[in-house]
Amino acid sequence: QLSRTYGSCQLRFIPVALCNQLELELELNLFCARRHSAKMAGKIQSLTEEERAHLLPLLRNAQWVEVVGRDAIYKEFIFKDFNQAFGFMSRVALQAEKMDHHPEWFNVYNKVQITLSTHDCGGLSQRDITLATFIDQASLM
């Protein structure tokens, strides 16, 4: 590392060879991150017919409905007021972030409408079932 002082500022220079090495390491890290991300996305599978036959009736019993023309589920929640609706959305948002699986939702005053589908697999996955289950529990708090 080289340095020069200009007035009260000290500037540090990194040799070109080290810059090239850092650039290469950064590029490799980005490549590995993209590869890992693609690998993780590839692991997300749509629900099988067996899983659908078992899980979708359970969701229907909890008032989730299948979206017409799309492999997704939908449910509307009504709360006492906006504060309850927003508190519910905050709980769901924190869990969704932990799961890296985010709902499509719409809120007006005390009403929250939620649609779940997994974009990585183009339809319903286990992530949607897990998040729907959490959402139902969070709505009771």
C-alpha atoms as one frame of an Amber mdcrd trajectory, in Angstrom:
protein
   0.000   0.000   0.000   1.285   3.458  -0.883   0.182   6.649   0.800   0.535
  10.366   0.256  -0.450  13.269   2.426  -2.240  16.274   0.957  -2.757  18.913
   3.613  -4.593  17.173   6.446  -5.721  14.252   4.237  -3.780  11.060   3.875
  -4.608   9.113   0.708  -3.802   5.436   0.439  -3.203   3.793  -2.915  -3.528
   0.092  -3.568  -1.010  -1.357  -6.057  -2.516  -2.384  -9.411  -1.635  -6.063
  -8.901  -3.552  -6.085  -5.616  -6.488  -4.281  -7.277  -6.604  -6.967  -9.959
  -6.540  -9.690  -7.286  -9.347  -8.000  -5.330 -11.371  -7.581  -8.519 -10.907
 -11.271  -9.345 -11.933 -12.310  -5.826 -14.995 -10.072  -6.013 -15.948 -11.551
  -9.387 -15.536 -15.100  -8.035 -17.634 -14.255  -4.987 -20.362 -12.795  -7.202
 -20.229 -15.864  -9.461 -20.496 -18.201  -6.461 -23.373 -16.166  -5.042 -25.244
 -16.287  -8.367 -24.558 -20.009  -8.684 -25.711 -20.668  -5.107 -28.826 -18.569
  -5.708 -29.627 -20.467  -8.908 -29.014 -23.772  -7.150 -31.331 -22.762  -4.315
 -33.978 -21.613  -6.804 -33.672 -24.956  -8.578 -34.429 -26.783  -5.336 -37.830
 -25.145  -4.979 -40.298 -27.621  -6.385 -43.967 -27.190  -7.186 -46.294 -29.245
  -5.026 -46.769 -32.760  -6.352 -50.256 -34.082  -7.095 -50.067 -36.150  -3.890
 -49.128 -33.087  -1.836 -51.924 -31.076  -3.451 -54.468 -33.807  -2.725 -53.423
 -33.834   0.920 -52.676 -30.140   1.624 -55.136 -28.099  -0.437 -58.244 -29.486
   1.312 -56.674 -28.480   4.641 -56.133 -24.967   3.321 -59.685 -24.842   1.940
 -60.950 -25.763   5.418 -59.071 -22.694   6.676 -60.831 -20.541   4.023 -57.923
 -20.311   1.598 -59.176 -20.482  -2.000 -57.377 -21.402  -5.179 -56.958 -18.508
  -7.598 -58.700 -19.100 -10.925 -56.271 -19.142 -13.856 -53.189 -19.168 -11.661
 -51.419 -21.684  -9.421 -51.880 -19.631  -6.248 -53.967 -19.424  -3.073 -55.828
 -16.421  -1.685 -57.425 -15.394   1.584 -59.000 -12.235   2.954 -58.637 -11.240
   6.603 -60.842  -8.713   8.399 -59.632  -7.117  11.632 -61.204  -4.795  14.185
 -59.326  -1.755  12.896 -56.281  -0.591  10.963 -53.917  -1.046  13.925 -54.791
  -4.735  14.202 -54.476  -5.188  10.437 -51.110  -3.452  10.376 -49.834  -5.418
  13.384 -50.807  -8.621  11.584 -49.015  -7.498   8.426 -45.907  -6.674  10.463
 -45.838 -10.169  12.002 -46.277 -11.747   8.576 -43.627  -9.478   7.034 -41.018
 -10.508   9.617 -41.701 -14.210   9.038 -41.790 -13.788   5.250 -38.406 -12.091
   5.368 -36.965 -14.949   7.458 -38.316 -17.419   4.910 -37.253 -15.264   1.942
 -40.786 -15.811   0.643 -42.934 -12.738   0.259 -46.703 -12.574  -0.149 -48.616
 -10.450  -2.604 -50.959  -8.426  -0.459 -53.356  -5.529  -0.399 -54.563  -3.561
   2.622 -57.394  -1.077   3.072 -58.192  -0.018   6.640 -59.070  -3.273   8.472
 -58.967  -5.599   5.454 -55.888  -7.537   4.295 -55.987  -9.649   1.129 -53.142
 -12.114   0.609 -52.142 -14.177  -2.422 -49.402 -16.797  -2.152 -47.485 -18.408
  -5.000 -43.825 -19.265  -5.503 -42.377 -17.362  -8.441 -39.227 -19.526  -8.535
 -41.239 -22.606  -9.502 -44.167 -20.849 -11.174 -46.824 -22.059  -8.749 -47.573
 -23.433  -5.329 -44.739 -24.889  -3.284 -44.178 -26.043   0.269 -43.125 -22.471
   1.074 -46.677 -21.294   0.360 -48.165 -23.941   2.638 -45.733 -23.068   5.429
 -46.364 -19.339   5.103 -50.159 -19.813   4.860 -50.068 -21.815   8.093 -48.047
 -19.095   9.797 -50.386 -16.398   8.450 -53.417 -18.174   9.888 -51.724 -18.395
  13.295 -50.605 -14.748  13.132 -54.163 -13.631  12.386 -55.271 -15.027  15.760
 -52.764 -13.022  17.833
